Amino acid sequence: MPSRKFADGEVVMGRWPGSVLYYEVQVTSYDDVAHLYTVKYKDGTELALKESDIRSQSSFKHRKSQSSSSSPSRRSSSRSRSRSRSPGRPAKGRRRSASQSREHKDDKKKTIQETSLALVVLILLKPSENNTKRYNGEPESTEKNDTSCIILEQKLKPDLEIKRVLEQYSLRSRKDDKKTEEIFSERKTFVAVKPIEKVPSKTKELEFGGRIGTFMMIFLLPATVFYLLLMCKQDDPSLLNVPPLPALESLWEWRVFGVFLLWFFLQAVFYLLPIGKVVEGLPLSNGRRLQYRINGFYAFILTAAALGVLLYFQFELRYLYDHFMQFAVSAAAFSLALSIYLYVRSLKAPEEELAPGGNSGYFIYDFFTGHELNPRIGSFDLKYFCELRPGLIGWVVINLAMLLAEMKIHNLTMPSLSMILVNSFQLLYVVDALWNEEAILTTMDITHDGFGFMLAFGDLVWVPFVYSLQAFYLVGHPTTITWPVAAAITVLNCVGYYIFRSANSQKNNFRRNPADPKLANLKFIPTATGKGLLVTGWWGFVRHPNYLGDIIMALAWSLPCGFNHILPYFYVIYFICLLVHREARDEHHCKQKYGLAWERYCQRVPYRIFPYIY
Ligand code: NDP
């Protein structure tokens, strides 16, 4: 194995990806599997670089002084560039003395050497604008949605501009004096291996309270689910009315477990059907993109058809209600077994396939947060499958079972208005998620979090059994609401849904295709990674508008249950805590990814979720 050339902490010159510019960087770590150095630029941006893209400071300085000599070839190329609008270039027809010109040239050299990384990024990203503006660092000029920029690999012009700037100020070594074509192909090479996250190294910052916190959560999460379900079964579900513990043998029934397995594998069969398009996920740390089949909505339609057939043949869906606790226990047992399997298999996974956030080296922590990022059996992606299918579709099936149970138990010809609202709102949410399944590929769950106990339990137990709490509550605690109240709650849900959907779509469309003409009116801040941060539209309103919409909807789901008990409000209370915590995690990741640009974004958009509040 080749030994590394640069040590951790060493200050070196790192090549800015896709360009021939070198900047002072500090080596923070080295991945000896991928042979990549993680380096930190002065603006806080961290990138993974190959050894060939790093130079010692001394060699760089030497080359730099060499390069300031004006070789004939350079002079000629300089002449041929004289009509370009490079920064600081004298206006046409203006003459200077040789000394003035030299002085000016020195000034320019100094200016560009001192230019912050953010400005260099602007050079890279904004080829078509007047460079003088860029050097002045006028913020507005950086925030126009200029569709000619952003995707580095797609554009030739930035390279020409960089080349011009570089040649003019001799900021590169001769070795890098390559033909434009070569620079383009290098850029493509970089993009192919460009990491979306930092190349996985050991997770240093532990979340969720570290080892102790995650250890406790492994017990606390299941305990919370069972407590909530036991409470909901009581006639008086007040907080102080602690439910008695059920007999252990009443919690398990093999038949129920069999039905659960049948459900899980039926969904797996639907997932494997060769219907629906196949799309690529975001690039992984090794540059690879995984393929995902988008057929969640078809799976939902097939499930609905299968349910229709069962109901037609008088199948009692109430079975779900009657054995609700046993189903929850079955799902929990299954998710635990799945998590153990996931952890064991992750021990054999290559380093580059481990999750950025779940590679601490501590068993409990990695078991909880998920050690492997995208565990797959062949092309069957376990995390992607569990995220939206068995649990999410299961949630609406449970809601339907509750609706039928309510009618049966209370001898109703029609479900209650409250039950209809809860079922419809949540059905809309699930259908929306399945319809927009592709959007999940850019979420934190897919791109950052590994697949471990947290997501396995969350997807298979928490979502179907806790999110259906309102419907479960309404079966045992009928609540009457008037039509005007129902209308007001419906409006609230629609407002929440509108914010949630349009914010998510805006960001997803922007991430997938920043040049989309539909987004031409939006402004953004360019970042060192080549991706922009929207500062107008929903993402200029608050920093997580999609969370705001989600929370408003959560409230609308609880309100039909009236105000007799706090239990049906558990979801909205928990959800606010979850999203506030999630928002903080995301901000932390974004700050690491985008450095100064993220700080500028935060200055521009000061509120995180709730405008003027938080
Ligand atoms: P988000 O969809 O909010 O994505 C966050 C990412 O968006 C950031 O990491 C960053 O990633 C990008 N981003 C941030 N700011 C900007 C900006 N100004 N311009 C462009 N891109 C930006 O993440 P989540 O995965 O947390 O949420 C997805 C949806 O799922 C949300 O609607 C949420 O409410 C919902 N959700 C629902 C849950 C439930 O249980 N019902 C649980 C969790 C989430 P990058 O720059 O790398 O693209």
Residues whose N, C-alpha, C, O or C-beta is under 5 A from the ligand:
A	BS01	NDP	T442 T443 M444 D445 K507 G532 L533 L534 W539 R543 N546 Y547 D550 D586
